[in-house]
Amino acid sequence: MESQNKAIKAHLEKGYTIDAIKALEMFGCFRLAARIKDLKDSGMVIDKAMIANKEGKHYALYWEVT
């Protein structure tokens, strides 16, 4: 988990966004919301938006607030 937290934190600090599919593909992370909570608990300011895809399914998109 700690290495996933570090990888996701570095990704967000570069100004990129992340969603569950990207987290799984890039970092092998099945529980992005839990990793985001860990990062928030460590003091990182992260925001999210709920996005609807073409099929009407909703997912969370996260980014760092600077």
Beta strands, then each sheet from edge to edge (+ up, - down):
strand 1: 46-52
strand 2: 58-64
sheet 1: 1+ 2-
end
